[in-house]
Amino acid sequence: MGMTLAEKILARKADRAKVQPGEIVEVDVDLASMNEITTELVFRQFERFKRPVWDKDKVTFSVCHFPASNVAQASNIKHIREFSKEQGIRGFFPQAGPLSEILVEQGYIIPNLLVMGTDSHTITDGAYGAFAAGIGSTEMVGILLTGRIWLRVPTTIKFTVSGQLGRGTMPKDLVLEMIRTIGSAGANYKAVEYAGETIDTMDMDGRKVLASMAAEMGAKVGLIAADETTVAEIRRRTDKPFDILQPDDDAEYEAVIPVDAGKVEPLVACPHNPGNVRFLSDVEPVKIHQGFIGTCTGGRLDDMRAAARVLKGKRVHPDVQLVIIPATPEIYKHTLEEGLINVFVDAGAIVEFGNCGPCLGAHMGVLAAGETCISAANRNFPGRMGSPDSEVYLASPMTVAASAVEGRLTDPRKFI
């Protein structure tokens, strides 16, 4: 019996010919990533050992969730900067946006890496064929000291996607359909593989949406095997050598689930769970107070272009605040060069520089009690974006933009 992509990567990192689901393997870590939310917990324990990190070139930090808005946050960021200098770590990216995206842009991510990060959406880099997963802060301390971690080899669920997405639908709708199929806990500590003709023709922006939202199925990793599209994107960033692993034809999967992209229509995850997915056409046109387009799931250039298609020549509803955040400086620059920011500002949106803030209610766009937001981000748990008495709907950037114009949940096909 052959191996899935997740099994092949873990076998290589464990220096084994083969691994099987359920086994515990000790593996070498290729890259450790942390953000400003989790570093204080890591530092508190790590600095007790008074030792250098195991490999200063394999450790990265990003200030991605908020610009410092109080003394405690500023002190935390200062600590990261000082720690990086003391340890000789060059991979410190202040005010740069979601670290999973920054690592790609800075040339850190190549196929078959084992990437461990203290952020659940580290999983996003699985779009490049890397085993990228979120871990806890104490686990990260062990990695910083030893460069190793133990993992349980996960079983794998494979989605095979055929057909092409129709008018007004995006990869976010596709992955919401997958979550609707298996639920928000359907892939708990499992690997998810995305394959099929639709994935083969999808650009990297779309693939990263799928990998990111695997976390909302409970997955340990969300993987897409590298191909020519992957290689072309990576070669824009780095000349590091790598090879390409593919799952074996006779690999054993826990489940193989076919999805017809042509039948996918605009979807929305209703409060208060990413698994509470319904067809937008079946949902009451709820009045909204805020729209948000951004983060590691909805802040890429494709997302900016899609939102601009809807917003061009229109105005955001007077009762709605629309916040748009291109995820990184590079994406912001392209958004600016293409004139998309002009479209957003002319429509009455608020445009912010790369960060994750509104996604987790850290700043800008915090919801009051009784307010409702439609978001292109990834989570909508109670209190996620502010008051526990607010509500968040998850949808594609097109759906968010259309809803912001209408002032209520709206099918974007009306504008396309």
Secondary structure, 3 states (H helix, E strand, C coil): CECCHHHHHHHHHCCCCCCCCCCEEEEECCEEEEECCCHHHHHHHHCCCCCCCCCHHHEEEECCCCCCCCHHHHHHHHHHHHHHHHHCCCEEECCCCCHHHHHHHCCCCCCCCEEEECCHHHHHHHHHCCEEEECCHHHHHHHHHHCEEEEECCCEEEEEEECCCCCCCCHHHHHHHHHHHHCCCCCCCCEEEEECHHHHCCCHHHHHHHHHHHHHHCCCEEECCCCHHHHHHHHCCCCCCCCCCCCCCCECCCEEEEEEHHHCCCEEECCCCCCCEEEHHHCCCCECCEEEECHHHHCCHHHHHHHHHHHCCCCCCCCCEEEECCCCHHHHHHHHHCCHHHHHHHHCCEECCCCCHHHHCCCCCCECCCCEEEECCCCCCCCCCECCCCEEEECCHHHHHHHHHHCECCCHHHCC
